[in-house]
Amino acid sequence: MEKKINPYNGVEIDPMFDGHLEKPLSKMTPKEKLDYLWLQTMFKWTVDNKVES
């Protein structure tokens, strides 16, 4: 299967990411919220800096 590439920045799209949260923020524990925010921050940094993993 051919891997999809984001046309905006040329970074490969993770096939496991569907763009949806597992549960709403209102039902997350504080630890889950921090983990979620950290992942979003790292994702944004990776995209902005075009880091290849």
C-alpha distance matrix in Angstrom:
0.0 3.8 6.4 9.3 12.6 15.9 17.9 21.1 20.9 17.8 16.7 13.2 13.0 12.9 10.7 13.8 16.2 17.2 20.3 22.8 25.3 25.8 29.4 31.7 33.5 36.8 35.9 34.6 36.9 38.0 35.9 32.7 33.6 34.1 30.8 29.1 31.1 30.3 26.5 26.9 29.2 26.9 23.9 26.2 27.6 24.2 23.2 26.7 26.8 23.2 22.9 19.8 19.3
3.8 0.0 3.8 6.4 9.3 12.8 14.5 17.8 17.6 14.4 13.8 10.6 11.0 12.0 10.6 14.2 15.9 17.0 19.6 22.6 25.3 26.3 29.8 31.8 33.3 36.7 36.2 34.7 37.0 37.8 35.8 32.7 33.2 33.5 30.4 28.5 30.1 29.3 25.6 25.6 27.6 25.3 22.2 24.1 25.3 21.9 20.6 23.9 24.0 20.4 20.4 17.5 17.7
6.4 3.8 0.0 3.8 6.5 9.9 12.3 15.2 14.6 11.6 10.3 6.9 7.4 8.5 8.0 11.7 12.9 14.6 16.8 20.0 22.5 23.7 27.2 29.0 30.2 33.8 33.4 31.7 34.0 34.5 32.5 29.5 29.9 30.0 26.9 25.1 26.5 25.6 21.9 21.9 23.8 21.5 18.4 20.4 21.6 18.2 17.0 20.4 20.5 16.9 17.0 14.2 14.3
9.3 6.4 3.8 0.0 3.8 6.7 9.0 11.9 12.0 9.5 8.7 5.9 5.6 8.1 8.0 11.7 11.9 13.0 14.7 18.1 20.9 22.7 25.9 27.3 28.5 32.0 32.0 30.5 33.0 33.4 31.7 28.6 28.6 28.9 26.1 23.9 24.9 24.5 20.8 20.2 22.1 20.3 16.9 18.3 20.0 16.9 15.0 18.3 19.0 15.6 16.3 14.3 15.0
12.6 9.3 6.5 3.8 0.0 3.8 6.0 8.7 8.4 5.7 5.6 4.3 5.6 9.1 10.4 13.8 13.2 14.6 15.4 19.1 21.7 23.9 26.9 28.0 28.7 32.3 32.6 31.0 33.3 33.3 31.7 28.8 28.4 28.3 25.8 23.6 24.1 23.4 20.1 19.1 20.5 18.7 15.3 16.2 17.5 14.5 12.2 15.2 15.8 12.4 13.7 12.0 13.7
15.9 12.8 9.9 6.7 3.8 0.0 3.8 5.5 5.9 5.1 5.4 6.0 6.1 9.9 11.7 14.5 12.9 13.9 13.7 17.5 20.2 22.9 25.5 26.1 26.6 30.2 30.9 29.3 31.7 31.5 30.2 27.4 26.5 26.5 24.4 21.9 21.9 21.7 18.6 17.0 18.3 17.0 13.5 13.7 15.4 13.0 10.0 12.7 14.1 11.1 13.2 12.6 14.6
17.9 14.5 12.3 9.0 6.0 3.8 0.0 3.8 5.7 5.4 7.8 9.2 9.9 13.7 15.2 18.1 16.5 17.0 16.7 20.5 23.3 26.2 28.6 28.9 29.4 32.9 33.9 32.5 34.9 34.6 33.5 30.7 29.6 29.6 27.7 25.0 24.8 24.7 21.8 19.8 20.8 19.9 16.4 15.9 17.4 15.3 12.0 13.8 15.2 12.4 15.1 14.9 17.4
21.1 17.8 15.2 11.9 8.7 5.5 3.8 0.0 3.8 6.1 8.2 10.7 11.1 14.7 16.9 19.3 17.0 17.6 16.5 20.1 22.7 25.8 28.0 27.8 27.8 31.3 32.7 31.2 33.5 32.8 31.9 29.4 27.8 27.7 26.2 23.5 22.7 22.7 20.2 17.9 18.4 17.9 14.6 13.3 14.9 13.4 9.8 10.8 12.8 10.7 14.0 14.7 17.4
20.9 17.6 14.6 12.0 8.4 5.9 5.7 3.8 0.0 3.8 5.6 8.9 10.4 13.8 16.5 18.8 16.8 18.2 17.2 20.9 23.0 26.0 28.3 28.3 28.1 31.7 32.8 30.9 32.9 32.1 30.8 28.5 27.2 26.5 24.8 22.6 21.7 21.1 18.7 16.8 16.9 15.7 12.8 11.8 12.5 10.6 7.2 8.4 9.6 7.1 10.3 11.2 14.2
17.8 14.4 11.6 9.5 5.7 5.1 5.4 6.1 3.8 0.0 3.8 6.6 9.1 12.5 15.0 17.8 16.5 18.2 18.0 21.7 24.0 26.6 29.3 29.8 29.8 33.6 34.3 32.3 34.3 33.7 32.1 29.7 28.8 28.2 26.1 24.0 23.7 22.7 19.9 18.6 19.0 17.2 14.2 14.1 14.6 11.9 9.3 11.2 11.4 8.0 10.4 9.9 12.9
16.7 13.8 10.3 8.7 5.6 5.4 7.8 8.2 5.6 3.8 0.0 3.8 6.4 9.3 12.3 14.7 13.6 15.8 15.7 19.3 21.2 23.6 26.5 27.2 27.2 31.0 31.5 29.3 31.1 30.6 28.8 26.4 25.8 25.1 22.7 20.9 20.8 19.6 16.7 15.8 16.4 14.2 11.3 12.0 12.5 9.3 7.4 10.3 10.4 6.9 8.2 7.3 9.6
13.2 10.6 6.9 5.9 4.3 6.0 9.2 10.7 8.9 6.6 3.8 0.0 3.8 6.4 9.0 11.7 11.4 13.8 14.6 18.1 20.1 22.1 25.2 26.5 26.9 30.6 30.7 28.7 30.6 30.5 28.5 25.9 25.7 25.3 22.6 20.8 21.4 20.3 16.9 16.5 17.8 15.4 12.3 14.0 14.8 11.5 10.2 13.6 13.7 10.2 10.5 8.5 9.5
13.0 11.0 7.4 5.6 5.6 6.1 9.9 11.1 10.4 9.1 6.4 3.8 0.0 3.8 6.1 8.7 7.9 10.0 10.9 14.4 16.7 18.7 21.8 23.1 23.8 27.5 27.5 25.7 27.9 28.1 26.4 23.4 23.3 23.4 20.7 18.5 19.4 18.9 15.3 14.7 16.7 14.9 11.4 13.3 15.1 12.2 10.7 14.3 15.3 12.4 12.7 11.2 11.6
12.9 12.0 8.5 8.1 9.1 9.9 13.7 14.7 13.8 12.5 9.3 6.4 3.8 0.0 3.8 5.4 5.6 8.7 10.2 13.1 14.9 16.2 19.7 21.4 22.2 25.9 25.4 23.5 25.6 26.0 24.0 21.0 21.4 21.6 18.5 16.6 18.2 17.5 13.7 14.0 16.3 14.3 11.3 14.0 15.7 12.9 12.4 16.2 16.9 14.3 13.8 12.0 11.1
10.7 10.6 8.0 8.0 10.4 11.7 15.2 16.9 16.5 15.0 12.3 9.0 6.1 3.8 0.0 3.8 5.6 7.6 10.4 12.9 15.0 15.9 19.4 21.6 23.0 26.4 25.7 24.2 26.5 27.5 25.6 22.3 23.0 23.7 20.5 18.5 20.6 20.2 16.4 16.8 19.5 17.7 14.7 17.4 19.4 16.7 16.0 19.7 20.6 17.9 17.5 15.5 14.4
13.8 14.2 11.7 11.7 13.8 14.5 18.1 19.3 18.8 17.8 14.7 11.7 8.7 5.4 3.8 0.0 3.8 6.3 9.2 10.8 12.2 12.5 16.2 18.7 20.2 23.5 22.4 20.8 23.1 24.3 22.4 19.1 20.1 21.0 17.7 15.9 18.4 18.2 14.5 15.3 18.4 16.8 14.2 17.2 19.4 17.0 16.9 20.6 21.6 19.4 18.6 17.0 15.3
16.2 15.9 12.9 11.9 13.2 12.9 16.5 17.0 16.8 16.5 13.6 11.4 7.9 5.6 5.6 3.8 0.0 3.8 5.6 7.8 9.6 11.0 14.4 16.2 17.5 21.0 20.4 18.9 21.4 22.4 20.8 17.4 17.8 18.8 16.0 13.5 15.7 16.0 12.3 12.3 15.6 14.6 11.7 14.3 17.0 15.1 14.6 18.1 19.7 17.8 17.5 16.6 15.5
17.2 17.0 14.6 13.0 14.6 13.9 17.0 17.6 18.2 18.2 15.8 13.8 10.0 8.7 7.6 6.3 3.8 0.0 3.8 5.6 8.6 10.2 13.2 14.9 16.8 20.0 19.6 18.8 21.8 23.1 22.1 18.4 18.5 20.2 17.8 14.8 17.0 18.0 14.6 14.0 17.5 17.3 14.2 16.2 19.3 17.9 16.7 20.0 22.1 20.3 20.6 19.8 19.1
20.3 19.6 16.8 14.7 15.4 13.7 16.7 16.5 17.2 18.0 15.7 14.6 10.9 10.2 10.4 9.2 5.6 3.8 0.0 3.8 6.9 9.8 12.1 12.8 14.3 17.6 17.9 17.0 20.1 21.0 20.4 16.8 16.2 17.9 16.0 12.7 14.3 15.9 12.8 11.4 14.9 15.3 12.3 13.7 17.2 16.4 15.1 18.0 20.5 19.3 19.8 19.8 19.4
22.8 22.6 20.0 18.1 19.1 17.5 20.5 20.1 20.9 21.7 19.3 18.1 14.4 13.1 12.9 10.8 7.8 5.6 3.8 0.0 3.8 6.5 8.5 9.4 11.4 14.5 14.5 14.1 17.4 18.8 18.5 14.8 14.4 16.8 15.1 11.7 13.9 16.0 13.3 12.3 16.1 16.9 14.4 16.0 19.4 19.0 18.1 20.8 23.3 22.5 22.8 22.8 22.0
25.3 25.3 22.5 20.9 21.7 20.2 23.3 22.7 23.0 24.0 21.2 20.1 16.7 14.9 15.0 12.2 9.6 8.6 6.9 3.8 0.0 3.8 5.3 6.6 8.3 11.5 11.1 10.3 13.6 15.2 14.9 11.2 11.0 13.7 12.2 9.0 11.7 13.9 11.8 11.3 15.1 16.1 14.4 16.2 19.4 19.4 19.1 21.6 24.0 23.6 23.5 23.7 22.5
25.8 26.3 23.7 22.7 23.9 22.9 26.2 25.8 26.0 26.6 23.6 22.1 18.7 16.2 15.9 12.5 11.0 10.2 9.8 6.5 3.8 0.0 3.8 7.1 9.3 11.8 10.2 9.5 12.7 15.0 14.5 10.7 11.7 14.5 12.7 10.4 13.8 15.6 13.6 14.0 17.7 18.3 17.0 19.2 22.1 21.9 22.0 24.7 26.8 26.2 25.7 25.6 23.9
29.4 29.8 27.2 25.9 26.9 25.5 28.6 28.0 28.3 29.3 26.5 25.2 21.8 19.7 19.4 16.2 14.4 13.2 12.1 8.5 5.3 3.8 0.0 3.8 6.6 8.3 6.7 7.0 10.6 13.2 13.7 10.1 10.6 14.1 13.2 11.0 13.9 16.4 15.1 15.2 18.6 20.0 19.0 20.7 23.7 24.0 24.1 26.4 28.7 28.5 28.2 28.5 26.9
31.7 31.8 29.0 27.3 28.0 26.1 28.9 27.8 28.3 29.8 27.2 26.5 23.1 21.4 21.6 18.7 16.2 14.9 12.8 9.4 6.6 7.1 3.8 0.0 3.8 5.4 5.6 6.7 10.5 12.5 13.8 10.7 9.9 13.6 13.7 11.1 13.1 16.2 15.6 14.9 18.0 20.1 19.2 20.2 23.3 24.2 24.1 25.9 28.6 28.8 28.8 29.5 28.3
33.5 33.3 30.2 28.5 28.7 26.6 29.4 27.8 28.1 29.8 27.2 26.9 23.8 22.2 23.0 20.2 17.5 16.8 14.3 11.4 8.3 9.3 6.6 3.8 0.0 3.8 5.4 5.1 8.4 9.4 11.3 8.7 6.9 10.5 11.5 9.1 10.5 13.8 14.0 13.3 15.9 18.3 18.0 18.8 21.6 23.0 23.1 24.6 27.2 27.8 27.7 28.9 27.8
36.8 36.7 33.8 32.0 32.3 30.2 32.9 31.3 31.7 33.6 31.0 30.6 27.5 25.9 26.4 23.5 21.0 20.0 17.6 14.5 11.5 11.8 8.3 5.4 3.8 0.0 3.8 5.7 8.4 9.9 12.6 10.7 9.2 12.9 14.3 12.5 13.7 17.0 17.5 16.9 19.3 21.8 21.7 22.4 25.1 26.7 26.8 28.1 30.8 31.6 31.5 32.7 31.5
35.9 36.2 33.4 32.0 32.6 30.9 33.9 32.7 32.8 34.3 31.5 30.7 27.5 25.4 25.7 22.4 20.4 19.6 17.9 14.5 11.1 10.2 6.7 5.6 5.4 3.8 0.0 3.8 6.7 9.5 11.5 9.5 9.4 13.1 13.9 12.6 14.6 17.5 17.7 17.8 20.5 22.5 22.4 23.7 26.3 27.4 27.9 29.6 31.9 32.4 32.0 32.8 31.2
34.6 34.7 31.7 30.5 31.0 29.3 32.5 31.2 30.9 32.3 29.3 28.7 25.7 23.5 24.2 20.8 18.9 18.8 17.0 14.1 10.3 9.5 7.0 6.7 5.1 5.7 3.8 0.0 3.8 6.5 7.9 5.7 6.1 9.6 10.2 9.5 11.7 14.2 14.6 15.2 17.6 19.4 19.7 21.2 23.5 24.6 25.5 27.2 29.2 29.8 29.1 30.0 28.3
36.9 37.0 34.0 33.0 33.3 31.7 34.9 33.5 32.9 34.3 31.1 30.6 27.9 25.6 26.5 23.1 21.4 21.8 20.1 17.4 13.6 12.7 10.6 10.5 8.4 8.4 6.7 3.8 0.0 3.8 5.4 5.1 6.3 8.7 9.9 10.5 12.3 14.2 15.3 16.5 18.3 20.0 21.0 22.5 24.3 25.6 26.9 28.4 30.1 31.1 30.0 31.0 29.1
38.0 37.8 34.5 33.4 33.3 31.5 34.6 32.8 32.1 33.7 30.6 30.5 28.1 26.0 27.5 24.3 22.4 23.1 21.0 18.8 15.2 15.0 13.2 12.5 9.4 9.9 9.5 6.5 3.8 0.0 3.8 5.5 5.1 6.2 8.6 9.8 10.5 12.2 14.2 15.3 16.4 18.3 19.8 21.0 22.4 24.1 25.7 26.7 28.3 29.7 28.7 30.0 28.3
35.9 35.8 32.5 31.7 31.7 30.2 33.5 31.9 30.8 32.1 28.8 28.5 26.4 24.0 25.6 22.4 20.8 22.1 20.4 18.5 14.9 14.5 13.7 13.8 11.3 12.6 11.5 7.9 5.4 3.8 0.0 3.8 5.4 5.1 6.2 8.5 9.9 10.5 12.3 14.2 15.2 16.4 18.2 19.9 21.0 22.3 24.2 25.6 26.8 27.9 26.5 27.6 25.6
32.7 32.7 29.5 28.6 28.8 27.4 30.7 29.4 28.5 29.7 26.4 25.9 23.4 21.0 22.3 19.1 17.4 18.4 16.8 14.8 11.2 10.7 10.1 10.7 8.7 10.7 9.5 5.7 5.1 5.5 3.8 0.0 3.8 5.5 5.0 6.0 8.6 9.8 10.5 12.2 14.1 15.2 16.3 18.2 19.8 20.8 22.4 24.1 25.5 26.3 25.1 25.9 23.9
33.6 33.2 29.9 28.6 28.4 26.5 29.6 27.8 27.2 28.8 25.8 25.7 23.3 21.4 23.0 20.1 17.8 18.5 16.2 14.4 11.0 11.7 10.6 9.9 6.9 9.2 9.4 6.1 6.3 5.1 5.4 3.8 0.0 3.8 5.4 5.0 6.1 8.5 9.9 10.5 12.1 14.2 15.2 16.4 18.2 19.8 21.0 22.3 24.1 25.2 24.4 25.8 24.3
34.1 33.5 30.0 28.9 28.3 26.5 29.6 27.7 26.5 28.2 25.1 25.3 23.4 21.6 23.7 21.0 18.8 20.2 17.9 16.8 13.7 14.5 14.1 13.6 10.5 12.9 13.1 9.6 8.7 6.2 5.1 5.5 3.8 0.0 3.8 5.4 5.1 6.0 8.6 9.8 10.4 12.1 14.0 15.2 16.3 18.1 19.8 20.8 22.2 23.6 22.6 24.1 22.6
30.8 30.4 26.9 26.1 25.8 24.4 27.7 26.2 24.8 26.1 22.7 22.6 20.7 18.5 20.5 17.7 16.0 17.8 16.0 15.1 12.2 12.7 13.2 13.7 11.5 14.3 13.9 10.2 9.9 8.6 6.2 5.0 5.4 3.8 0.0 3.8 5.5 5.1 6.2 8.6 9.8 10.5 12.1 14.2 15.3 16.3 18.2 19.8 20.9 21.9 20.4 21.5 19.7
29.1 28.5 25.1 23.9 23.6 21.9 25.0 23.5 22.6 24.0 20.9 20.8 18.5 16.6 18.5 15.9 13.5 14.8 12.7 11.7 9.0 10.4 11.0 11.1 9.1 12.5 12.6 9.5 10.5 9.8 8.5 6.0 5.0 5.4 3.8 0.0 3.8 5.4 5.2 6.2 8.6 9.9 10.5 12.3 14.2 15.2 16.5 18.2 19.9 20.6 19.8 20.9 19.5
31.1 30.1 26.5 24.9 24.1 21.9 24.8 22.7 21.7 23.7 20.8 21.4 19.4 18.2 20.6 18.4 15.7 17.0 14.3 13.9 11.7 13.8 13.9 13.1 10.5 13.7 14.6 11.7 12.3 10.5 9.9 8.6 6.1 5.1 5.5 3.8 0.0 3.8 5.5 5.1 6.1 8.6 9.8 10.5 12.2 14.1 15.3 16.2 18.1 19.5 18.9 20.7 19.8
30.3 29.3 25.6 24.5 23.4 21.7 24.7 22.7 21.1 22.7 19.6 20.3 18.9 17.5 20.2 18.2 16.0 18.0 15.9 16.0 13.9 15.6 16.4 16.2 13.8 17.0 17.5 14.2 14.2 12.2 10.5 9.8 8.5 6.0 5.1 5.4 3.8 0.0 3.8 5.4 5.0 6.1 8.5 9.9 10.5 12.1 14.2 15.2 16.3 17.7 16.6 18.3 17.2
26.5 25.6 21.9 20.8 20.1 18.6 21.8 20.2 18.7 19.9 16.7 16.9 15.3 13.7 16.4 14.5 12.3 14.6 12.8 13.3 11.8 13.6 15.1 15.6 14.0 17.5 17.7 14.6 15.3 14.2 12.3 10.5 9.9 8.6 6.2 5.2 5.5 3.8 0.0 3.8 5.4 5.1 6.0 8.6 9.8 10.3 12.1 14.0 15.2 15.8 14.7 15.9 14.6
26.9 25.6 21.9 20.2 19.1 17.0 19.8 17.9 16.8 18.6 15.8 16.5 14.7 14.0 16.8 15.3 12.3 14.0 11.4 12.3 11.3 14.0 15.2 14.9 13.3 16.9 17.8 15.2 16.5 15.3 14.2 12.2 10.5 9.8 8.6 6.2 5.1 5.4 3.8 0.0 3.8 5.5 5.0 6.1 8.5 9.8 10.5 12.0 14.1 14.9 14.7 16.4 15.9
29.2 27.6 23.8 22.1 20.5 18.3 20.8 18.4 16.9 19.0 16.4 17.8 16.7 16.3 19.5 18.4 15.6 17.5 14.9 16.1 15.1 17.7 18.6 18.0 15.9 19.3 20.5 17.6 18.3 16.4 15.2 14.1 12.1 10.4 9.8 8.6 6.1 5.0 5.4 3.8 0.0 3.8 5.4 5.2 6.1 8.5 10.0 10.4 12.1 13.8 13.5 15.9 15.8
26.9 25.3 21.5 20.3 18.7 17.0 19.9 17.9 15.7 17.2 14.2 15.4 14.9 14.3 17.7 16.8 14.6 17.3 15.3 16.9 16.1 18.3 20.0 20.1 18.3 21.8 22.5 19.4 20.0 18.3 16.4 15.2 14.2 12.1 10.5 9.9 8.6 6.1 5.1 5.5 3.8 0.0 3.8 5.5 5.1 6.0 8.6 9.8 10.4 11.6 10.5 12.6 12.1
23.9 22.2 18.4 16.9 15.3 13.5 16.4 14.6 12.8 14.2 11.3 12.3 11.4 11.3 14.7 14.2 11.7 14.2 12.3 14.4 14.4 17.0 19.0 19.2 18.0 21.7 22.4 19.7 21.0 19.8 18.2 16.3 15.2 14.0 12.1 10.5 9.8 8.5 6.0 5.0 5.4 3.8 0.0 3.8 5.5 5.1 6.1 8.5 9.9 10.1 9.8 11.4 11.4
26.2 24.1 20.4 18.3 16.2 13.7 15.9 13.3 11.8 14.1 12.0 14.0 13.3 14.0 17.4 17.2 14.3 16.2 13.7 16.0 16.2 19.2 20.7 20.2 18.8 22.4 23.7 21.2 22.5 21.0 19.9 18.2 16.4 15.2 14.2 12.3 10.5 9.9 8.6 6.1 5.2 5.5 3.8 0.0 3.8 5.4 5.1 5.9 8.4 9.6 10.4 12.9 13.8
27.6 25.3 21.6 20.0 17.5 15.4 17.4 14.9 12.5 14.6 12.5 14.8 15.1 15.7 19.4 19.4 17.0 19.3 17.2 19.4 19.4 22.1 23.7 23.3 21.6 25.1 26.3 23.5 24.3 22.4 21.0 19.8 18.2 16.3 15.3 14.2 12.2 10.5 9.8 8.5 6.1 5.1 5.5 3.8 0.0 3.8 5.5 5.1 6.0 8.2 8.3 11.5 12.5
24.2 21.9 18.2 16.9 14.5 13.0 15.3 13.4 10.6 11.9 9.3 11.5 12.2 12.9 16.7 17.0 15.1 17.9 16.4 19.0 19.4 21.9 24.0 24.2 23.0 26.7 27.4 24.6 25.6 24.1 22.3 20.8 19.8 18.1 16.3 15.2 14.1 12.1 10.3 9.8 8.5 6.0 5.1 5.4 3.8 0.0 3.8 5.6 5.3 5.6 5.1 7.8 9.0
23.2 20.6 17.0 15.0 12.2 10.0 12.0 9.8 7.2 9.3 7.4 10.2 10.7 12.4 16.0 16.9 14.6 16.7 15.1 18.1 19.1 22.0 24.1 24.1 23.1 26.8 27.9 25.5 26.9 25.7 24.2 22.4 21.0 19.8 18.2 16.5 15.3 14.2 12.1 10.5 10.0 8.6 6.1 5.1 5.5 3.8 0.0 3.8 5.5 4.9 6.7 9.0 11.0
26.7 23.9 20.4 18.3 15.2 12.7 13.8 10.8 8.4 11.2 10.3 13.6 14.3 16.2 19.7 20.6 18.1 20.0 18.0 20.8 21.6 24.7 26.4 25.9 24.6 28.1 29.6 27.2 28.4 26.7 25.6 24.1 22.3 20.8 19.8 18.2 16.2 15.2 14.0 12.0 10.4 9.8 8.5 5.9 5.1 5.6 3.8 0.0 3.8 5.6 8.1 11.3 13.7
26.8 24.0 20.5 19.0 15.8 14.1 15.2 12.8 9.6 11.4 10.4 13.7 15.3 16.9 20.6 21.6 19.7 22.1 20.5 23.3 24.0 26.8 28.7 28.6 27.2 30.8 31.9 29.2 30.1 28.3 26.8 25.5 24.1 22.2 20.9 19.9 18.1 16.3 15.2 14.1 12.1 10.4 9.9 8.4 6.0 5.3 5.5 3.8 0.0 3.8 5.5 9.1 11.7
23.2 20.4 16.9 15.6 12.4 11.1 12.4 10.7 7.1 8.0 6.9 10.2 12.4 14.3 17.9 19.4 17.8 20.3 19.3 22.5 23.6 26.2 28.5 28.8 27.8 31.6 32.4 29.8 31.1 29.7 27.9 26.3 25.2 23.6 21.9 20.6 19.5 17.7 15.8 14.9 13.8 11.6 10.1 9.6 8.2 5.6 4.9 5.6 3.8 0.0 3.8 6.4 9.6
22.9 20.4 17.0 16.3 13.7 13.2 15.1 14.0 10.3 10.4 8.2 10.5 12.7 13.8 17.5 18.6 17.5 20.6 19.8 22.8 23.5 25.7 28.2 28.8 27.7 31.5 32.0 29.1 30.0 28.7 26.5 25.1 24.4 22.6 20.4 19.8 18.9 16.6 14.7 14.7 13.5 10.5 9.8 10.4 8.3 5.1 6.7 8.1 5.5 3.8 0.0 3.8 6.4
19.8 17.5 14.2 14.3 12.0 12.6 14.9 14.7 11.2 9.9 7.3 8.5 11.2 12.0 15.5 17.0 16.6 19.8 19.8 22.8 23.7 25.6 28.5 29.5 28.9 32.7 32.8 30.0 31.0 30.0 27.6 25.9 25.8 24.1 21.5 20.9 20.7 18.3 15.9 16.4 15.9 12.6 11.4 12.9 11.5 7.8 9.0 11.3 9.1 6.4 3.8 0.0 3.8
19.3 17.7 14.3 15.0 13.7 14.6 17.4 17.4 14.2 12.9 9.6 9.5 11.6 11.1 14.4 15.3 15.5 19.1 19.4 22.0 22.5 23.9 26.9 28.3 27.8 31.5 31.2 28.3 29.1 28.3 25.6 23.9 24.3 22.6 19.7 19.5 19.8 17.2 14.6 15.9 15.8 12.1 11.4 13.8 12.5 9.0 11.0 13.7 11.7 9.6 6.4 3.8 0.0
